Amino acid sequence: MAFSLATWNINSVRLRLPLVTRFLREQAPDVLCLQEIKCQSDQFPAAELRQLGYVHQAVYGFKGYHGVAIVSRHPFAGEERHVFCGKEDGRSLTVRFDEGPLAGIDIANFYVPAGGDIPDPDLNERFAHKLAFLDEFARWSQARARRGVSSILVGDLNVAPLEQDVWSHKQLLDVVSHTPIEVEKFNAILEAGGWQDVMRAIIPPPEKLYTWWSYRAQDWRASNRGRRLDHVWTSRDLKDSWTGMSIETDTRDWERPSDHVPVITRFAR
């Protein structure tokens, strides 16, 4: 059985609901994971997405700039919210499927803290929080791997780990999202959980891959100063199930776009 999964930091689901509905009509993934929904759970546009066939919804909203959601054409068997660093701030949510094409699979949706602008935990509390979050993320991944759960993990992880995941490795070494300490902790998470980096398995270096372009660029395509901040991972047992992956860059040209673009991954079991 085949299925497709999309992940997208939408940067306000209510503001960009027309983009979400257009994307779902055009691409029709089985599951869509959203990050930075920027609304509390009862403000999520549930009815509008149900009308498009996404009747199964798990939402972990938050009043600030966080919040994650998973909407699906297939029913969930259960959902779990995760609290990292003692902060219940809508950054991670997992759902489990017991029937249909995703039977026996957990999908985890993450929005890792951005970390502010100063890459020094002594001077920047937001960066210190990000590093602590990544450490706890590694422990969570290790515990999950020990349970042997078939899993797909997606989301805005706010780290561009490889030199080819940023427009300039040298210029961004001191910029939050590509600093050596963030990359070290990111790789520790991959190793602890036995995660497989789907995007880089399908399109390995030296090819550049980006999923985010700053709003500051007048012409984002011309400057192409991107970063790969959005990721798709699977547990080892799902390694042979990947059939394709696409980064939907055209959405960056839509009206009032997010600075992130969706990533679609296709699977067959």
Backbone bond lengths (Angstrom), bond angles and torsions (degrees), N, CA, C in turn:
res aa  C-N    CA-C-N  psi(-1)  N-CA   C-N-CA  omega(-1)  CA-C   N-CA-C  phi
1 M - - - 1.464 - - 1.524 109.72 -
2 A 1.296 115.81 142.78 1.452 121.66 -178.13 1.529 110.52 -108.25
3 F 1.318 115.02 151.86 1.460 120.24 173.36 1.526 108.90 -155.37
4 S 1.315 115.58 162.41 1.461 120.99 178.78 1.517 109.51 -128.60
5 L 1.309 114.31 149.40 1.461 121.71 -176.70 1.522 108.39 -134.28
6 A 1.333 116.58 131.30 1.462 121.36 177.90 1.516 109.75 -118.01
7 T 1.333 115.22 146.16 1.456 121.24 174.39 1.517 108.61 -129.87
8 W 1.348 116.24 142.23 1.455 119.79 -173.84 1.526 109.75 -158.59
9 N 1.332 116.76 122.97 1.457 120.88 166.56 1.522 106.23 -81.56
10 I 1.325 115.61 106.62 1.455 120.03 -170.50 1.519 112.72 -88.85
11 N 1.354 117.03 -15.71 1.470 120.64 176.23 1.531 111.22 56.71
12 S 1.331 114.47 55.69 1.472 126.81 179.36 1.530 111.17 98.98
13 V 1.328 114.96 100.39 1.463 120.16 -175.90 1.524 112.02 -70.76
14 R 1.317 118.10 -32.23 1.461 118.97 -179.71 1.523 110.91 -75.39
15 L 1.319 116.99 -40.06 1.460 120.08 177.98 1.519 111.02 -63.84
16 R 1.339 116.03 -35.93 1.469 120.24 -174.52 1.525 112.40 -112.01
17 L 1.323 116.21 27.18 1.459 119.59 177.96 1.532 112.05 -57.19
18 P 1.343 120.54 -39.60 1.473 118.90 177.16 1.523 113.01 -59.07
19 L 1.335 117.34 -34.09 1.453 120.38 177.39 1.522 110.75 -68.53
20 V 1.323 115.89 -42.33 1.469 119.94 -179.46 1.518 110.71 -63.62
21 T 1.319 116.49 -45.96 1.466 119.00 -178.30 1.533 110.90 -67.15
22 R 1.322 116.86 -38.26 1.473 119.11 176.16 1.529 110.65 -62.15
23 F 1.309 116.18 -45.54 1.463 120.33 -179.84 1.532 110.66 -60.56
24 L 1.313 117.65 -43.63 1.466 120.42 -179.01 1.522 111.27 -66.87
25 R 1.312 117.78 -36.54 1.467 119.86 177.71 1.527 111.33 -67.44
26 E 1.340 116.21 -40.38 1.458 119.84 -175.60 1.525 113.18 -79.21
27 Q 1.327 117.50 -37.27 1.465 120.86 -172.64 1.527 113.47 -106.25
28 A 1.317 117.70 -29.92 1.465 123.89 175.41 1.529 114.07 49.42
29 P 1.337 118.87 51.84 1.468 118.81 175.55 1.528 110.14 -65.62
30 D 1.308 116.18 154.92 1.464 119.26 176.33 1.526 111.18 -66.55
31 V 1.320 115.55 -36.82 1.466 121.69 -178.31 1.522 108.72 -135.34
32 L 1.325 116.02 138.78 1.464 121.54 173.97 1.519 108.68 -124.46
33 C 1.334 116.00 125.70 1.461 122.51 175.53 1.528 108.29 -106.23
34 L 1.312 115.98 126.98 1.453 122.03 -178.50 1.519 110.14 -115.08
35 Q 1.330 116.25 143.25 1.448 121.90 173.82 1.529 109.46 -123.97
36 E 1.326 114.24 159.98 1.460 122.62 -179.45 1.528 110.78 53.45
37 I 1.330 114.58 53.10 1.463 118.89 -178.32 1.526 111.50 -73.65
38 K 1.323 117.34 -20.33 1.474 123.08 173.92 1.520 113.01 56.01
39 C 1.312 116.41 43.64 1.457 120.01 174.02 1.517 109.05 -156.63
40 Q 1.300 116.35 156.65 1.448 120.23 174.26 1.535 108.77 -75.77
41 S 1.303 115.37 162.74 1.471 119.81 -171.13 1.525 112.20 -58.00
42 D 1.332 117.67 -39.34 1.467 119.72 -177.58 1.528 112.86 -75.76
43 Q 1.339 117.41 -5.41 1.462 121.37 177.18 1.523 112.56 -100.26
44 F 1.314 116.61 -2.11 1.462 121.06 -179.26 1.533 109.65 -66.35
45 P 1.347 118.81 138.84 1.470 121.35 -177.27 1.536 111.99 -75.55
46 A 1.305 115.54 64.05 1.461 121.47 -174.21 1.529 112.03 -63.78
47 A 1.325 116.43 -44.92 1.468 119.75 -175.22 1.526 111.09 -63.03
48 E 1.330 117.02 -42.48 1.461 120.58 -178.11 1.524 111.37 -62.53
49 L 1.333 117.33 -37.77 1.452 120.20 -179.12 1.530 111.70 -78.71
50 R 1.312 116.98 -30.66 1.471 119.22 174.49 1.525 110.86 -62.26
51 Q 1.326 116.45 -37.26 1.467 120.38 179.86 1.521 111.92 -62.06
52 L 1.326 116.88 -22.57 1.464 121.46 178.87 1.526 112.06 -92.37
53 G 1.325 116.68 3.58 1.461 120.50 177.89 1.515 114.84 101.81
54 Y 1.330 116.99 0.10 1.465 120.47 -179.05 1.532 108.66 -96.98
55 V 1.333 113.75 70.72 1.463 120.06 -173.22 1.518 112.82 -80.80
56 H 1.302 117.27 -18.19 1.465 120.83 -178.71 1.527 107.98 -99.44
57 Q 1.326 115.72 118.12 1.458 120.39 -170.45 1.527 110.66 -137.57
58 A 1.309 115.56 135.27 1.459 122.54 172.45 1.521 106.51 -125.27
59 V 1.322 116.51 123.87 1.462 121.16 -173.91 1.523 109.04 -129.90
60 Y 1.306 115.78 129.16 1.456 122.76 174.49 1.518 106.17 -121.62
61 G 1.333 114.95 83.68 1.444 120.65 -174.90 1.514 112.83 -85.88
62 F 1.305 114.53 167.08 1.456 121.25 179.64 1.519 107.63 -153.30
63 K 1.329 117.33 148.38 1.461 121.01 -172.77 1.522 114.21 -71.49
64 G 1.340 117.56 -16.65 1.455 120.10 -176.74 1.506 112.87 -97.12
65 Y 1.320 115.67 -131.34 1.456 121.45 -173.23 1.527 112.60 -99.47
66 H 1.323 116.94 16.92 1.453 119.72 -174.88 1.523 109.53 -109.68
67 G 1.321 115.76 -149.28 1.452 121.76 176.91 1.511 113.16 98.48
68 V 1.348 115.12 135.70 1.459 121.75 177.79 1.516 109.09 -131.75
69 A 1.319 115.95 157.29 1.461 120.59 178.79 1.526 109.48 -151.11
70 I 1.337 115.43 151.56 1.460 122.67 174.80 1.519 107.27 -129.97
71 V 1.333 116.30 124.93 1.464 120.44 176.46 1.525 107.94 -121.66
72 S 1.333 115.73 144.28 1.460 119.36 -170.14 1.523 111.62 -147.14
73 R 1.333 114.08 152.31 1.459 120.52 171.19 1.533 111.41 -81.52
74 H 1.320 115.96 -14.16 1.462 121.76 -175.83 1.522 110.46 -114.48
75 P 1.323 118.44 146.73 1.474 120.57 -174.57 1.528 113.14 -71.65
76 F 1.337 114.76 146.52 1.451 121.79 173.56 1.527 109.37 -86.36
77 A 1.315 115.17 149.47 1.473 119.82 171.52 1.526 110.63 -92.15
78 G 1.313 116.18 -17.07 1.455 120.19 179.61 1.513 109.92 175.69
79 E 1.317 115.72 165.63 1.462 121.12 178.09 1.518 109.41 -140.36
80 E 1.336 114.23 155.70 1.459 120.89 -178.49 1.517 109.19 -142.71
81 R 1.324 115.55 129.55 1.455 120.90 174.51 1.519 108.88 -95.19
82 H 1.321 116.42 143.62 1.453 120.75 -178.92 1.527 109.81 -115.11
83 V 1.317 114.83 138.80 1.459 121.38 178.07 1.525 108.00 -115.31
84 F 1.325 116.49 119.68 1.460 121.91 179.57 1.525 109.62 -111.59
85 C 1.321 114.99 142.86 1.466 122.26 177.71 1.534 111.75 58.68
86 G 1.325 115.95 26.62 1.458 120.18 177.22 1.512 114.80 70.26
87 K 1.342 117.30 14.05 1.465 121.08 -177.94 1.524 110.39 -114.29
88 E 1.309 116.11 115.47 1.466 119.65 176.18 1.521 107.68 -86.41
89 D 1.350 115.27 86.63 1.457 119.38 -170.90 1.527 113.84 -127.97
90 G 1.319 117.09 23.46 1.463 119.70 171.49 1.506 115.04 68.86
91 R 1.335 117.28 46.07 1.456 119.94 -176.33 1.520 115.09 -111.05
92 S 1.320 119.02 -11.02 1.464 118.47 -177.67 1.515 110.74 -155.99
93 L 1.333 114.35 137.66 1.452 122.27 -175.47 1.524 108.90 -149.52
94 T 1.328 116.62 136.56 1.466 121.38 178.53 1.526 109.52 -125.10
95 V 1.322 116.63 138.47 1.465 121.50 172.04 1.521 108.83 -122.40
96 R 1.324 115.55 152.91 1.460 121.59 179.03 1.521 109.82 -119.64
97 F 1.343 115.25 142.20 1.456 121.82 178.51 1.531 108.93 -112.93
98 D 1.309 116.25 134.23 1.466 120.71 178.06 1.519 112.90 -116.40
99 E 1.335 117.78 -0.35 1.460 120.89 179.68 1.516 109.86 -149.25
100 G 1.322 115.60 167.36 1.461 120.47 -179.88 1.515 112.26 77.87
101 P 1.330 117.32 -164.91 1.469 120.74 -174.48 1.527 113.55 -67.57
102 L 1.337 117.36 -19.05 1.466 120.28 -179.37 1.525 112.25 -101.89
103 A 1.313 118.23 15.23 1.460 121.18 -176.01 1.523 111.78 -54.62
104 G 1.321 115.76 131.21 1.453 121.38 178.38 1.506 115.00 84.72
105 I 1.342 117.61 5.87 1.469 121.54 -177.40 1.528 110.32 -112.70
106 D 1.325 115.40 139.07 1.456 122.46 168.70 1.525 108.46 -98.78
107 I 1.327 116.17 140.17 1.464 121.07 171.81 1.517 108.03 -116.07
108 A 1.334 115.72 122.47 1.460 122.17 178.87 1.523 108.92 -108.57
109 N 1.319 116.01 132.51 1.458 122.98 -176.79 1.528 108.34 -118.27
110 F 1.336 117.15 121.37 1.456 121.99 -173.94 1.526 112.32 -122.01
111 Y 1.322 114.65 145.06 1.459 122.08 168.46 1.533 107.23 -130.40
112 V 1.312 115.91 95.66 1.462 122.29 -177.54 1.530 109.10 -74.18
113 P 1.339 117.90 141.25 1.471 119.41 178.63 1.528 112.10 -54.45
114 A 1.328 115.45 142.58 1.466 119.96 -178.72 1.521 111.58 -69.10
115 G 1.328 117.28 -41.25 1.451 120.02 174.89 1.513 116.87 100.55
116 G 1.323 117.99 5.93 1.456 119.28 178.65 1.519 113.00 71.68
117 D 1.326 115.59 -160.82 1.468 120.28 -172.29 1.525 114.49 -107.35
118 I 1.315 118.15 -22.57 1.462 121.05 -175.04 1.526 109.46 -102.40
119 P 1.335 119.11 116.35 1.464 121.55 -175.42 1.535 112.76 -82.28
120 D 1.315 116.20 52.69 1.463 122.04 179.60 1.523 108.04 -138.25
121 P 1.339 118.38 111.17 1.468 120.02 -176.75 1.521 113.71 -63.83
122 D 1.348 117.93 -22.20 1.463 120.55 178.54 1.523 112.14 -77.22
123 L 1.318 116.05 -25.11 1.466 120.57 -178.65 1.525 113.18 -103.90
124 N 1.318 116.59 -15.05 1.472 121.29 -171.83 1.526 109.52 -135.32
125 E 1.317 116.43 105.75 1.464 120.83 -179.67 1.523 111.92 -62.29
126 R 1.319 116.54 -33.01 1.471 119.85 -178.97 1.527 110.59 -67.64
127 F 1.324 116.43 -37.23 1.463 119.25 177.34 1.531 110.41 -70.49
128 A 1.320 117.17 -39.23 1.466 120.90 176.30 1.526 110.28 -60.36
129 H 1.323 116.07 -41.11 1.469 120.36 177.67 1.522 111.04 -63.10
130 K 1.326 116.76 -41.56 1.467 120.01 179.55 1.522 110.86 -61.55
131 L 1.314 117.60 -45.66 1.461 120.84 -179.25 1.529 110.71 -63.04
132 A 1.326 116.52 -41.12 1.465 120.02 178.20 1.525 110.80 -65.48
133 F 1.320 116.44 -38.95 1.471 121.68 177.63 1.528 109.92 -60.98
134 L 1.329 116.97 -45.94 1.459 120.69 -179.80 1.528 111.54 -62.97
135 D 1.325 117.75 -37.62 1.468 120.65 176.55 1.528 111.06 -63.53
136 E 1.326 115.67 -43.62 1.464 119.27 179.97 1.530 110.94 -69.67
137 F 1.305 116.18 -34.01 1.464 122.65 175.47 1.533 109.53 -58.82
138 A 1.321 117.49 -41.39 1.468 121.08 178.95 1.526 110.95 -64.03
139 R 1.321 117.05 -41.27 1.467 120.15 179.21 1.526 110.51 -67.03
140 W 1.315 116.36 -39.44 1.474 120.86 176.74 1.530 110.09 -62.00
141 S 1.331 117.21 -43.22 1.459 121.90 -179.86 1.526 111.35 -63.99
142 Q 1.314 116.38 -42.07 1.463 119.94 179.75 1.520 111.09 -62.98
143 A 1.331 116.82 -43.40 1.464 120.39 178.86 1.523 110.75 -63.64
144 R 1.308 116.77 -37.98 1.467 120.91 179.61 1.525 110.55 -67.32
145 A 1.326 116.60 -41.24 1.463 120.39 179.45 1.525 110.44 -62.75
146 R 1.310 116.68 -38.07 1.461 119.95 179.95 1.526 111.70 -65.04
147 R 1.321 116.43 -27.91 1.472 120.23 178.36 1.519 112.21 -79.08
148 G 1.342 117.36 -14.26 1.456 121.18 177.46 1.505 114.15 68.17
149 V 1.331 116.77 36.36 1.461 121.42 -178.30 1.527 110.09 -84.83
150 S 1.323 117.58 129.65 1.468 121.08 172.96 1.524 108.29 -67.87
151 S 1.317 116.49 120.81 1.462 118.98 -170.15 1.523 112.39 -141.25
152 I 1.334 113.45 147.94 1.459 122.18 166.84 1.519 106.18 -121.42
153 L 1.316 116.09 128.73 1.460 120.99 179.71 1.524 108.23 -118.56
154 V 1.320 115.67 129.29 1.459 120.76 -179.29 1.518 109.42 -135.09
155 G 1.322 115.26 167.44 1.445 118.90 171.07 1.507 114.28 143.32
156 D 1.325 113.25 178.93 1.455 121.98 173.67 1.519 106.07 -86.42
157 L 1.326 115.98 99.99 1.462 121.37 -177.42 1.524 111.67 -92.02
158 N 1.309 116.71 -2.80 1.466 123.18 171.68 1.525 114.21 55.17
159 V 1.327 116.03 28.24 1.461 121.82 171.78 1.524 107.43 -135.39
160 A 1.328 115.93 131.20 1.468 121.89 172.57 1.523 106.27 -105.24
161 P 1.335 118.72 99.64 1.464 120.53 -165.64 1.524 116.37 -78.76
162 L 1.318 118.40 -33.49 1.465 120.51 -173.17 1.526 111.64 -98.17
163 E 1.312 115.68 157.97 1.461 119.67 176.25 1.521 111.05 -58.77
164 Q 1.339 116.22 -33.73 1.470 121.24 -178.47 1.533 112.41 -84.74
165 D 1.343 116.57 4.04 1.462 121.09 177.48 1.524 112.10 -95.75
166 V 1.331 116.49 3.48 1.467 121.50 177.57 1.523 109.19 -137.18
167 W 1.321 115.47 157.37 1.469 119.40 -176.63 1.520 112.03 -70.06
168 S 1.355 117.59 -27.20 1.464 120.03 177.32 1.521 109.05 -149.29
169 H 1.320 115.63 105.89 1.464 120.01 -179.87 1.530 111.54 -59.15
170 K 1.303 117.78 -47.00 1.465 120.99 -176.41 1.518 112.22 -65.07
171 Q 1.331 116.58 -41.31 1.463 119.49 -177.05 1.516 113.33 -75.72
172 L 1.324 117.56 -18.19 1.466 119.97 -176.50 1.527 113.89 -107.11
173 L 1.313 117.74 6.33 1.463 120.23 -179.80 1.523 112.48 -62.02
174 D 1.320 117.47 -26.97 1.458 121.66 178.65 1.523 112.19 -105.83
175 V 1.318 116.31 15.93 1.462 121.42 -179.69 1.527 108.94 -108.08
176 V 1.330 116.11 131.61 1.461 120.84 -178.83 1.527 109.96 -55.87
177 S 1.309 115.20 132.51 1.468 129.11 -177.82 1.521 111.83 110.19
178 H 1.366 117.38 -17.95 1.459 119.14 -178.90 1.537 111.88 -134.95
179 T 1.315 117.41 14.71 1.460 120.17 -179.21 1.530 109.73 -72.30
180 P 1.313 118.39 153.00 1.467 120.77 -179.01 1.527 113.99 -56.07
181 I 1.328 117.76 -38.41 1.463 118.45 -177.88 1.525 111.22 -68.59
182 E 1.329 118.01 -36.20 1.464 120.47 177.22 1.530 110.48 -67.28
183 V 1.324 116.19 -42.85 1.464 120.12 179.72 1.532 110.17 -63.97
184 E 1.326 117.07 -40.03 1.465 120.62 178.14 1.521 111.28 -60.71
185 K 1.314 116.51 -45.04 1.463 120.05 -179.76 1.524 111.64 -70.42
186 F 1.311 116.89 -35.45 1.468 121.74 176.00 1.529 109.88 -60.49
187 N 1.312 116.81 -48.08 1.462 120.63 179.56 1.522 111.96 -65.07
188 A 1.330 116.86 -31.03 1.467 120.43 176.51 1.528 111.13 -65.70
189 I 1.318 116.43 -34.72 1.467 120.36 176.79 1.526 110.31 -66.04
190 L 1.328 116.10 -46.67 1.465 120.69 178.09 1.526 111.02 -56.10
191 E 1.316 115.83 -46.51 1.456 120.36 -177.66 1.520 111.78 -68.90
192 A 1.323 116.62 -43.17 1.466 120.39 -177.83 1.521 111.90 -61.73
193 G 1.324 116.08 -37.31 1.464 119.62 -177.65 1.510 114.26 -94.04
194 G 1.331 117.27 -3.60 1.456 119.06 -174.93 1.509 112.12 63.09
195 W 1.334 115.78 27.95 1.459 120.64 -176.26 1.526 111.34 -72.03
196 Q 1.324 115.68 149.12 1.458 123.63 175.80 1.526 108.11 -109.69
197 D 1.318 117.64 125.07 1.461 123.27 179.60 1.533 108.13 -79.77
198 V 1.319 115.77 98.11 1.459 120.71 -172.58 1.525 111.62 -63.32
199 M 1.306 117.09 -44.81 1.458 120.21 -175.21 1.524 111.32 -60.86
200 R 1.316 116.46 -42.70 1.455 119.98 -179.03 1.527 112.89 -82.00
201 A 1.309 117.42 -16.81 1.459 119.06 172.15 1.530 110.08 -73.87
202 I 1.325 116.08 -36.04 1.464 120.82 -179.09 1.528 111.03 -80.90
203 I 1.341 117.09 -41.50 1.463 121.90 179.02 1.528 107.61 -125.40
204 P 1.315 117.47 87.04 1.469 120.33 -175.63 1.525 112.04 -75.72
205 P 1.356 116.44 163.79 1.460 119.67 171.19 1.526 109.01 -59.97
206 P 1.325 118.29 154.38 1.463 126.23 15.42 1.528 115.57 -90.59
207 E 1.324 118.77 10.24 1.460 118.82 -179.32 1.521 110.06 -66.79
208 K 1.324 115.26 136.56 1.462 121.06 177.44 1.528 109.87 -74.63
209 L 1.338 115.87 142.83 1.460 121.71 174.45 1.517 108.82 -136.41
210 Y 1.323 116.86 126.23 1.460 121.90 177.28 1.531 109.60 -129.16
211 T 1.335 116.05 150.48 1.473 121.56 174.04 1.520 111.81 -129.94
212 W 1.328 116.95 -1.87 1.469 122.22 -176.16 1.514 109.50 -140.36
213 W 1.344 114.70 137.17 1.467 122.11 174.53 1.522 108.06 -136.32
214 S 1.302 117.25 132.58 1.453 121.88 -175.04 1.524 112.23 -62.22
215 Y 1.325 115.28 147.77 1.465 120.89 173.15 1.527 111.42 -67.24
216 R 1.329 117.10 -18.41 1.463 120.38 -174.56 1.526 112.63 -69.61
217 A 1.310 117.16 -22.78 1.465 120.53 -178.79 1.528 109.98 -74.82
218 Q 1.323 116.57 127.84 1.466 120.24 178.11 1.524 111.24 -66.42
219 D 1.320 116.33 -36.90 1.459 122.31 177.67 1.520 107.11 -132.08
220 W 1.317 115.85 94.89 1.465 119.85 -172.54 1.523 111.53 -64.93
221 R 1.329 117.30 -33.37 1.471 119.12 179.75 1.526 111.19 -69.47
222 A 1.305 116.27 -40.96 1.460 119.90 -177.98 1.527 111.40 -68.07
223 S 1.314 117.17 -44.73 1.463 120.21 -179.81 1.528 111.25 -75.85
224 N 1.339 116.53 -38.62 1.467 123.90 177.06 1.531 112.44 50.44
225 R 1.305 115.79 41.94 1.465 120.36 178.07 1.532 108.89 -92.60
226 G 1.314 114.94 74.66 1.452 120.79 -173.49 1.517 113.64 -102.92
227 R 1.333 113.86 174.92 1.458 121.80 174.55 1.533 107.75 -144.37
228 R 1.325 116.56 150.33 1.474 120.50 173.75 1.527 107.50 -95.64
229 L 1.321 115.43 93.97 1.455 121.77 -179.69 1.521 112.34 -100.82
230 D 1.327 116.53 -16.58 1.466 121.84 -177.07 1.521 108.89 -103.90
231 H 1.325 116.13 139.83 1.455 120.27 -168.72 1.523 111.99 -137.99
232 V 1.326 114.59 156.79 1.465 123.12 174.09 1.524 107.15 -132.85
233 W 1.321 116.46 120.59 1.461 122.12 177.95 1.526 109.56 -123.95
234 T 1.318 115.88 154.61 1.463 119.75 170.38 1.522 109.89 -133.69
235 S 1.316 115.23 159.26 1.453 119.80 170.36 1.527 108.64 -69.01
236 R 1.337 115.48 161.32 1.473 119.98 -172.79 1.520 112.65 -59.70
237 D 1.331 117.56 -33.47 1.458 119.72 -175.06 1.521 113.16 -68.64
238 L 1.345 117.13 -15.40 1.467 120.89 179.43 1.525 112.27 -99.29
239 K 1.322 116.68 7.44 1.461 120.62 -173.50 1.519 113.17 -57.47
240 D 1.322 118.15 -36.85 1.467 120.89 -176.75 1.523 112.94 -87.57
241 S 1.316 117.29 6.65 1.466 119.78 -176.50 1.525 113.13 -96.25
242 W 1.336 118.73 -9.05 1.454 120.22 -179.49 1.530 110.09 -71.29
243 T 1.312 116.18 134.76 1.465 119.65 176.83 1.523 113.07 -121.60
244 G 1.326 117.41 -11.57 1.457 118.92 179.36 1.508 112.23 174.29
245 M 1.326 115.04 162.73 1.452 121.44 -179.56 1.515 108.60 -151.87
246 S 1.331 116.79 141.42 1.461 120.66 176.94 1.517 110.00 -140.83
247 I 1.329 114.70 141.84 1.463 121.95 174.69 1.518 106.94 -103.72
248 E 1.324 116.98 115.48 1.464 121.87 -169.44 1.527 110.85 -85.87
249 T 1.331 115.58 73.55 1.461 121.13 -173.89 1.528 113.17 -66.67
250 D 1.318 118.07 -24.00 1.469 119.44 -178.06 1.522 112.13 -61.59
251 T 1.336 117.63 -25.97 1.464 119.52 -179.69 1.527 111.52 -64.77
252 R 1.329 117.11 -20.57 1.473 119.99 179.54 1.521 110.83 -69.25
253 D 1.346 116.99 -16.63 1.457 121.21 178.29 1.525 112.86 -96.50
254 W 1.324 117.42 -3.14 1.456 119.91 179.07 1.525 110.20 -69.58
255 E 1.315 116.06 163.59 1.460 120.57 -178.33 1.528 110.86 -65.64
256 R 1.321 116.31 131.82 1.467 124.58 -179.09 1.538 110.91 51.55
257 P 1.329 117.08 58.61 1.458 120.04 -173.06 1.523 112.75 -77.02
258 S 1.311 115.61 162.72 1.457 121.58 164.35 1.525 108.01 -74.07
259 D 1.337 116.35 157.11 1.463 118.41 174.99 1.531 111.49 -79.22
260 H 1.328 117.47 -9.03 1.461 123.05 171.88 1.530 109.09 -101.83
261 V 1.327 116.08 156.32 1.464 120.85 174.11 1.528 109.11 -118.09
262 P 1.325 117.58 156.24 1.468 119.76 -179.89 1.531 112.30 -71.63
263 V 1.318 113.98 152.03 1.452 122.14 171.22 1.528 107.47 -119.42
264 I 1.322 116.39 127.42 1.474 121.37 178.52 1.522 108.34 -110.73
265 T 1.321 115.50 130.60 1.472 121.07 175.04 1.522 108.60 -120.64
266 R 1.320 114.98 138.39 1.465 120.79 -178.98 1.527 110.34 -114.14
267 F 1.316 114.48 141.10 1.454 121.43 -175.49 1.519 110.43 -131.07
268 A 1.318 116.15 154.37 1.476 122.68 172.37 1.527 107.57 -141.48
269 R 1.330 115.50 136.16 1.471 119.79 -176.89 1.524 110.42 -127.30
